[in-house]
Amino acid sequence: MRVVIFISVAVAVFAADTVEAQPIDPVARPVARSSTTLPEGAVKLQAPRSISAGGGARQQTVRVPVTVEGVANERVADSVRVTSGAGKVARGPTGESVLEVPAVGRVILSSESAKATAARSPITEHEKTQLPWLVVEASPSGAETTVRTARPFLKLARAILWNEGTRRHEAEFLFGLDAESGEPGPLDNPVEARFTVTCDEVTPPEATLSKIGPAGYGSIRVACSPAVKNERAEQHLDILVDRGNLSYPFSVPHRPGAPILQSDSSNVLGFGFGFPELTVSSVEEDGTPLVASEALPVRFVVSAGTLTLDPLTIAKGEQRVGVRVHPSGLAPVKLSAVVREMPSQVLTLSLAVPVAPVLAMLAGGTVGGAVVLARTRWRKDWKGALARVAKGAATGLLVALLALILPTIIGLPAWAPRTELGLFVVSAFAGFLGTPLLRWAAGLLFPGFVGSKEKVDSPNSSGDVAPSGRT
């Protein structure tokens, strides 16, 4: 009889220390949550559970069946990892995997494939990215111990935007716990998480989740500079909780921005003497060069001054296009370029009086005309000599101007009309050749008025020489 009593007491004590979780009564069961597709490797409990506390709930061990998404039942016990808190996964009598946790406390479960799952699960703005982790909290509720579960998530709270003031791409992520079983509300043991990012900074670097549900959601802000953004195709946000960490990819968008209009000189000569080169560049919103995926039309808008520009095209596969211009007049020119219907910043070209080039051309033509007089008896006809010098100066000026406007027709090197010395030389040779050179140039410009068979005469009465150099 004493043996029977001893066995009965031992069984009662064992039942009080370790209690198998039983399904709650259907009437008392918490409201079921809407099911969502869980990522591969996500740990989950089979059903909401509640157990009888018996005589010592705080001394009990709760045993709850556990599974892993995408993992066969016989491998669950080997796949589950305890990331935070005290607990273990054992095999039940029928081979099922069972989570054993204290009746009072909180654990976070992960799985063997959780890191790989996170690495291929980008964070997006459109939906929550469910983490494979599972938060399990056991707490006394009257004469029972209630087990409830929650799953962490990440989501872009809004699109990643470029902040021109801070020169950073800024992202805001939503981080929180959604109930999977049991009711939302405060956690007896909050979850503390730390964050790191491949971008420049993350704020705050730590967060505490003390509530399950929307009331406990928090936000994390990430800032990424253009240089760091361009180092890799994807950025990563890492979440660390006690002994576990997950790394989630996210992408900083490469959005086209307003084009950049530049000039190789902001102070140029007016009246068409200046020839600055304008460059239009295709860029992203942060200024990163952006190669055109197709031909991009470029049009110019002149808001002040006088400048005529034909539309340009940035060729497919190119990032910029350039053109040389000759601003007229002396009023400052303000213009912008429009690409993808986005205007560039306004570029201002300040125009100056072309004193030096005009003096160089007049001096060159005068010298060229005077050289011809060295071979004539100009002292006997000084009035004719002065007229020849004046004609040389005028001829040099006109031809030098033609070289500025139509350099390809004149056939001079590109550097010749771009400096005062070059203009002086061009004008001097033009002044030396005289009016026959003007006839030759007129034949190029107005072929309809000058016969193609017309020959240039030898030195005439004014001392002009033919372009061929005959005297």
C-alpha positions as CSV (number, residue, x, y, z in Angstrom):
1,M,0.0,0.0,0.0
2,R,2.9,2.4,0.9
3,V,4.5,1.6,-2.5
4,V,1.3,2.6,-4.4
5,I,1.0,5.8,-2.4
6,F,4.7,6.7,-3.2
7,I,4.2,6.1,-6.9
8,S,1.1,8.2,-6.9
9,V,2.8,11.2,-5.2
10,A,5.8,10.9,-7.6
11,V,3.5,11.0,-10.7
12,A,1.7,14.1,-9.3
13,V,5.0,15.9,-8.6
14,F,6.3,15.2,-12.2
15,A,3.0,16.4,-13.7
16,A,3.3,19.6,-11.8
17,D,6.8,20.3,-13.0
18,T,6.4,19.5,-16.7
19,V,3.0,20.0,-18.4
20,E,2.2,19.3,-22.0
21,A,0.5,22.3,-23.6
22,Q,-3.1,21.6,-24.5
23,P,-5.3,23.4,-27.0
24,I,-7.4,26.1,-25.4
25,D,-11.1,25.7,-25.2
26,P,-12.6,26.9,-28.5
27,V,-14.7,29.5,-26.6
28,A,-11.7,31.0,-24.9
29,R,-9.2,30.8,-27.8
30,P,-7.8,34.2,-28.9
31,V,-9.0,35.7,-32.1
32,A,-7.0,34.2,-35.0
33,R,-4.8,36.5,-37.0
34,S,-5.1,36.8,-40.8
35,S,-2.6,34.4,-42.3
36,T,0.3,35.7,-44.4
37,T,2.8,33.9,-46.5
38,L,5.8,33.2,-44.3
39,P,9.3,33.2,-45.6
40,E,11.2,29.9,-46.0
41,G,12.9,29.1,-42.7
42,A,10.3,30.9,-40.6
43,V,9.7,29.3,-37.2
44,K,6.1,28.9,-36.1
45,L,4.0,27.2,-33.5
46,Q,1.3,24.8,-34.6
47,A,-1.6,26.5,-32.8
48,P,-2.3,29.0,-30.0
49,R,-1.8,27.3,-26.6
50,S,-2.7,27.6,-23.0
51,I,-1.8,25.3,-20.1
52,S,-3.0,24.8,-16.6
53,A,-0.6,26.3,-14.1
54,G,-1.3,23.7,-11.5
55,G,0.4,24.3,-8.1
56,G,3.6,26.0,-9.3
57,A,3.3,27.8,-12.6
58,R,6.6,29.6,-12.2
59,Q,8.4,26.2,-11.8
60,Q,6.9,24.6,-14.9
61,T,8.3,23.9,-18.3
62,V,6.0,24.6,-21.2
63,R,6.1,22.2,-24.1
64,V,4.7,23.4,-27.4
65,P,4.9,21.7,-30.9
66,V,7.0,23.8,-33.3
67,T,7.6,23.7,-37.1
68,V,9.8,25.5,-39.6
69,E,8.4,26.7,-43.0
70,G,9.9,24.6,-45.8
71,V,11.6,22.1,-43.5
72,A,10.5,18.5,-43.1
73,N,9.1,17.6,-39.7
74,E,11.9,15.2,-38.9
75,R,14.5,17.9,-39.4
76,V,12.8,20.7,-37.4
77,A,14.6,19.9,-34.2
78,D,18.0,20.2,-35.9
79,S,17.0,23.4,-37.7
80,V,15.6,25.6,-34.9
81,R,18.0,27.9,-33.1
82,V,17.3,29.8,-29.8
83,T,18.4,33.4,-30.6
84,S,17.4,35.0,-27.3
85,G,16.2,33.6,-23.9
86,A,16.3,30.2,-22.4
87,G,14.7,27.2,-24.1
88,K,15.4,24.2,-26.3
89,V,13.8,22.1,-28.9
90,A,13.4,18.3,-28.3
91,R,11.7,15.5,-30.0
92,G,8.3,14.3,-28.7
93,P,7.2,10.7,-28.3
94,T,5.9,10.5,-31.8
95,G,8.9,12.2,-33.4
96,E,7.5,15.7,-33.6
97,S,9.6,18.7,-32.6
98,V,8.6,20.3,-29.3
99,L,9.7,23.7,-27.9
100,E,10.5,23.6,-24.2
101,V,10.5,27.0,-22.4
102,P,10.0,28.2,-18.9
103,A,6.4,28.9,-18.0
104,V,7.3,32.5,-17.3
105,G,9.7,34.2,-19.8
106,R,10.4,35.1,-23.4
107,V,12.5,33.4,-26.1
108,I,13.2,34.3,-29.7
109,L,13.5,31.4,-32.2
110,S,15.4,31.4,-35.4
111,S,16.3,28.6,-37.9
112,E,19.3,27.3,-39.7
113,S,18.3,28.9,-43.0
114,A,17.1,32.2,-41.6
115,K,20.2,34.2,-42.7
116,A,20.0,32.8,-46.3
117,T,16.3,33.7,-46.4
118,A,17.0,37.2,-45.2
119,A,19.7,37.7,-47.8
120,R,17.3,37.1,-50.6
121,S,14.3,39.0,-49.1
122,P,14.6,42.7,-50.1
123,I,12.8,45.3,-48.0
124,T,10.2,47.1,-50.1
125,E,7.7,49.9,-49.7
126,H,4.7,47.9,-50.8
127,E,4.5,45.2,-48.2
128,K,6.0,44.0,-44.9
129,T,9.0,41.8,-45.0
130,Q,8.3,39.1,-42.4
131,L,11.4,38.0,-40.5
132,P,11.9,34.2,-40.0
133,W,12.3,34.9,-36.2
134,L,9.5,34.1,-33.8
135,V,9.0,35.8,-30.4
136,V,7.4,33.4,-27.9
137,E,6.3,34.7,-24.5
138,A,4.9,32.5,-21.7
139,S,3.1,34.3,-18.9
140,P,0.7,33.3,-16.1
141,S,-2.9,34.1,-16.6
142,G,-4.9,33.2,-13.5
143,A,-4.7,29.4,-13.0
144,E,-3.2,28.9,-16.5
145,T,0.0,29.8,-18.4
146,T,-0.7,31.5,-21.7
147,V,1.7,31.3,-24.6
148,R,1.5,33.9,-27.3
149,T,3.7,34.5,-30.3
150,A,4.6,37.5,-32.5
151,R,6.7,37.9,-35.6
152,P,9.1,40.9,-36.3
153,F,8.8,42.7,-39.7
154,L,10.5,45.4,-41.6
155,K,9.0,47.8,-44.2
156,L,9.9,50.9,-46.0
157,A,7.7,53.6,-44.4
158,R,8.0,55.7,-47.6
159,A,10.0,55.8,-50.8
160,I,13.7,56.5,-50.4
161,L,14.2,60.1,-51.3
162,W,17.1,62.4,-52.2
163,N,17.6,65.3,-49.8
164,E,19.4,68.1,-51.5
165,G,20.0,69.9,-48.2
166,T,21.8,67.1,-46.5
167,R,23.2,65.6,-49.8
168,R,22.0,62.2,-48.7
169,H,19.5,59.5,-49.8
170,E,17.2,59.1,-46.8
171,A,15.1,56.0,-46.0
172,E,12.7,55.4,-43.2
173,F,12.0,51.8,-42.2
174,L,9.1,50.6,-40.0
175,F,10.1,47.9,-37.5
176,G,7.7,46.1,-35.2
177,L,6.0,42.9,-33.9
178,D,2.8,41.5,-35.4
179,A,0.8,39.1,-33.3
180,E,0.6,35.5,-34.7
181,S,-1.3,34.1,-31.7
182,G,-2.7,35.8,-28.7
183,E,-3.7,39.4,-28.3
184,P,-1.5,42.4,-29.0
185,G,-0.3,44.4,-26.0
186,P,2.7,45.0,-23.8
187,L,5.5,42.4,-23.5
188,D,6.6,41.4,-20.1
189,N,10.1,41.0,-21.5
190,P,10.8,43.7,-24.3
191,V,12.9,42.8,-27.3
192,E,16.0,44.9,-27.7
193,A,17.5,45.1,-31.1
194,R,20.6,46.8,-32.6
195,F,21.0,48.0,-36.2
196,T,23.9,48.5,-38.5
197,V,23.9,49.5,-42.2
198,T,26.2,49.6,-45.1
199,C,25.2,53.2,-45.7
200,D,26.6,56.2,-43.9
201,E,24.4,56.2,-40.8
202,V,21.4,54.6,-39.1
203,T,19.3,56.4,-36.4
204,P,18.6,55.2,-33.8
205,P,21.2,52.4,-33.7
206,E,19.2,50.6,-31.1
207,A,15.5,50.0,-30.5
208,T,13.3,48.4,-27.9
209,L,10.1,46.7,-28.8
210,S,7.9,46.7,-25.7
211,K,4.5,46.0,-27.3
212,I,3.0,43.6,-29.9
213,G,0.9,45.3,-32.5
214,P,0.8,48.8,-34.1
215,A,1.1,50.6,-30.8
216,G,4.7,49.2,-30.5
217,Y,5.9,50.0,-34.0
218,G,9.1,52.1,-34.3
219,S,11.0,53.7,-37.1
220,I,14.6,53.6,-38.2
221,R,16.2,56.3,-40.5
222,V,19.1,55.5,-42.8
223,A,21.2,58.1,-44.7
224,C,23.3,57.2,-47.7
225,S,25.7,59.4,-49.6
226,P,26.1,59.2,-53.4
227,A,29.6,57.9,-53.0
228,V,28.5,55.0,-50.8
229,K,25.4,54.4,-52.9
230,N,27.5,53.9,-56.0
231,E,29.9,51.4,-54.3
232,R,27.5,48.5,-54.5
233,A,24.2,47.5,-56.3
234,E,22.4,46.9,-53.0
235,Q,22.7,48.2,-49.4
236,H,22.1,46.1,-46.3
237,L,20.4,46.7,-43.0
238,D,21.5,44.3,-40.3
239,I,19.4,43.4,-37.2
240,L,21.1,42.0,-34.2
241,V,19.3,40.5,-31.2
242,D,21.4,38.7,-28.5
243,R,22.9,35.7,-30.3
244,G,21.2,36.2,-33.7
245,N,21.6,38.6,-36.6
246,L,19.9,38.9,-40.0
247,S,21.0,41.1,-43.0
248,Y,18.3,42.4,-45.3
249,P,19.1,44.0,-48.7
250,F,17.4,47.2,-49.9
251,S,18.1,49.3,-53.0
252,V,18.7,53.0,-53.3
253,P,16.9,54.1,-56.5
254,H,18.9,55.5,-59.5
255,R,16.4,58.1,-60.5
256,P,17.2,60.6,-63.4
257,G,17.6,64.1,-62.2
258,A,17.8,67.6,-63.8
259,P,20.6,67.9,-66.4
260,I,23.8,69.8,-65.7
261,L,24.6,72.7,-68.0
262,Q,28.2,73.9,-67.9
263,S,30.4,76.3,-69.8
264,D,34.2,76.2,-70.1
265,S,34.1,80.0,-69.5
266,S,31.6,82.2,-67.7
267,N,33.2,85.5,-68.9
268,V,33.4,85.6,-72.7
269,L,33.8,88.2,-75.4
270,G,30.6,89.7,-76.9
271,F,29.6,90.5,-80.5
272,G,30.3,86.9,-81.5
273,F,34.0,87.0,-80.7
274,G,33.6,84.6,-77.8
275,F,33.2,80.9,-78.5
276,P,32.5,79.1,-75.2
277,E,31.7,75.4,-75.2
278,L,28.5,74.5,-73.6
279,T,28.2,70.9,-72.2
280,V,24.9,69.2,-71.2
281,S,25.3,66.2,-69.0
282,S,22.7,63.5,-68.1
283,V,22.9,62.8,-64.4
284,E,20.9,61.1,-61.6
285,E,19.1,63.2,-59.0
286,D,22.3,63.2,-56.8
287,G,24.6,64.2,-59.6
288,T,25.9,60.8,-60.4
289,P,26.6,60.5,-64.2
290,L,23.8,58.6,-65.9
291,V,24.4,57.0,-69.3
292,A,21.5,57.5,-71.8
293,S,19.6,54.2,-72.4
294,E,18.2,55.8,-75.5
295,A,18.7,59.0,-77.5
296,L,17.9,62.0,-75.3
297,P,16.7,65.2,-77.0
298,V,18.2,68.4,-75.5
299,R,16.6,71.8,-76.0
300,F,17.7,75.2,-74.7
301,V,15.7,78.0,-73.2
302,V,17.3,81.5,-73.3
303,S,15.7,83.7,-70.7
304,A,18.0,86.7,-71.2
305,G,20.4,88.0,-73.8
306,T,20.8,86.9,-77.4
307,L,21.9,83.4,-78.3
308,T,20.6,81.1,-81.0
309,L,21.0,77.4,-80.3
310,D,19.7,74.4,-82.2
311,P,18.4,71.4,-80.3
312,L,21.0,68.7,-79.5
313,T,20.8,65.0,-78.8
314,I,22.7,62.9,-76.2
315,A,23.4,59.7,-78.1
316,K,22.4,56.3,-76.7
317,G,25.2,55.0,-74.6
318,E,26.6,58.5,-74.0
319,Q,26.4,60.7,-71.0
320,R,26.9,64.2,-72.4
321,V,27.0,66.4,-75.5
322,G,28.7,69.7,-76.2
323,V,28.5,72.6,-78.6
324,R,30.4,75.8,-79.2
325,V,28.4,79.0,-79.3
326,H,29.0,82.7,-80.3
327,P,26.9,85.0,-78.1
328,S,26.1,88.3,-79.8
329,G,25.8,91.7,-78.3
330,L,27.0,92.7,-74.9
331,A,24.0,91.8,-72.6
332,P,24.5,88.9,-70.3
333,V,23.1,85.7,-71.6
334,K,21.0,83.4,-69.3
335,L,20.0,80.0,-70.5
336,S,19.1,76.5,-69.3
337,A,19.0,73.1,-70.9
338,V,15.9,70.8,-70.8
339,V,16.3,67.0,-70.8
340,R,13.5,64.5,-69.9
341,E,11.3,67.6,-69.4
342,M,13.5,68.7,-66.5
343,P,15.3,72.0,-66.7
344,S,18.9,72.5,-65.6
345,Q,20.1,75.3,-63.4
346,V,20.3,78.7,-65.1
347,L,23.7,79.4,-66.6
348,T,24.8,83.0,-66.9
349,L,27.4,84.1,-69.5
350,S,28.9,87.5,-68.9
351,L,29.9,89.3,-72.2
352,A,32.8,91.8,-72.5
353,V,33.8,94.3,-75.2
354,P,36.2,92.5,-77.6
355,V,38.9,95.2,-77.5
356,A,42.0,93.0,-77.7
357,P,40.8,90.8,-80.6
358,V,39.7,93.9,-82.7
359,L,43.0,95.6,-82.1
360,A,44.9,92.5,-83.0
361,M,43.0,92.1,-86.3
362,L,43.4,95.8,-87.2
363,A,47.1,95.7,-86.3
364,G,47.6,92.5,-88.3
365,G,45.9,93.9,-91.4
366,T,47.8,97.1,-91.2
367,V,51.1,95.3,-91.0
368,G,50.1,93.1,-93.9
369,G,49.2,96.1,-96.1
370,A,52.4,97.9,-95.1
371,V,54.6,94.9,-96.1
372,V,53.3,95.2,-99.7
373,L,54.3,98.9,-99.8
374,A,57.9,98.0,-98.9
375,R,58.3,96.8,-102.6
376,T,56.7,99.8,-104.1
377,R,57.6,103.5,-104.4
378,W,55.1,104.6,-101.9
379,R,56.9,107.8,-101.1
380,K,56.0,109.3,-104.5
381,D,52.3,108.4,-103.9
382,W,51.8,108.6,-100.2
383,K,48.1,109.0,-100.4
384,G,47.9,105.7,-102.4
385,A,50.1,104.1,-99.9
386,L,47.8,105.1,-97.0
387,A,44.8,103.8,-99.0
388,R,46.6,100.5,-99.5
389,V,47.4,100.3,-95.8
390,A,43.8,101.1,-94.9
391,K,42.6,98.5,-97.4
392,G,44.9,95.9,-95.9
393,A,43.5,96.7,-92.4
394,A,39.9,96.4,-93.6
395,T,40.7,93.2,-95.5
396,G,42.5,91.6,-92.5
397,L,39.6,92.5,-90.3
398,L,37.0,91.0,-92.6
399,V,38.9,87.8,-93.3
400,A,39.7,87.3,-89.6
401,L,36.0,87.8,-88.7
402,L,35.2,85.2,-91.4
403,A,37.7,82.8,-89.8
404,L,35.8,83.3,-86.5
405,I,32.4,82.7,-88.0
406,L,33.2,80.0,-90.5
407,P,36.6,78.4,-89.5
408,T,36.0,75.3,-91.6
409,I,35.6,77.3,-94.8
410,I,38.8,79.2,-94.3
411,G,40.6,75.9,-93.5
412,L,42.7,77.3,-90.7
413,P,43.9,75.3,-87.7
414,A,41.5,75.4,-84.8
415,W,43.9,77.4,-82.6
416,A,44.3,80.2,-85.1
417,P,41.2,82.3,-84.5
418,R,41.1,81.6,-80.8
419,T,43.9,83.9,-79.6
420,E,44.9,87.5,-80.2
421,L,48.2,86.3,-81.7
422,G,46.3,83.9,-84.1
423,L,44.0,86.7,-85.2
424,F,46.9,89.0,-85.7
425,V,48.6,86.5,-88.0
426,V,45.4,85.7,-90.0
427,S,44.7,89.4,-90.4
428,A,48.3,90.1,-91.4
429,F,48.3,87.5,-94.2
430,A,44.9,88.7,-95.3
431,G,46.1,92.3,-95.4
432,F,49.1,91.3,-97.4
433,L,47.0,89.4,-100.1
434,G,44.4,92.2,-100.3
435,T,41.2,92.4,-102.3
436,P,42.0,89.3,-104.4
437,L,41.6,87.3,-101.2
438,L,38.2,88.9,-100.6
439,R,37.1,87.8,-104.1
440,W,38.3,84.3,-103.4
441,A,36.3,84.2,-100.1
442,A,33.3,85.7,-101.8
443,G,33.5,82.9,-104.4
444,L,33.2,80.4,-101.6
445,L,30.4,82.2,-99.8
446,F,28.4,83.3,-102.9
447,P,29.3,80.9,-105.8
448,G,26.2,82.2,-107.7
449,F,27.6,85.7,-108.0
450,V,31.2,84.8,-108.8
451,G,32.0,82.8,-111.9
452,S,33.8,79.5,-111.3
453,K,36.3,80.2,-114.1
454,E,37.2,83.7,-113.0
455,K,40.9,84.1,-112.4
456,V,42.5,86.4,-110.0
457,D,44.5,89.2,-111.6
458,S,48.2,90.0,-111.0
459,P,49.1,93.0,-108.9
460,N,46.7,95.8,-109.7
461,S,47.2,99.5,-109.5
462,S,46.7,99.5,-105.7
463,G,49.5,96.9,-105.1
464,D,47.3,93.9,-104.3
465,V,48.7,90.4,-104.9
466,A,46.9,87.2,-105.8
467,P,46.4,84.5,-103.2
468,S,48.8,82.3,-105.2
469,G,51.6,84.6,-104.2
470,R,52.4,86.0,-107.7
471,T,53.8,89.5,-107.6
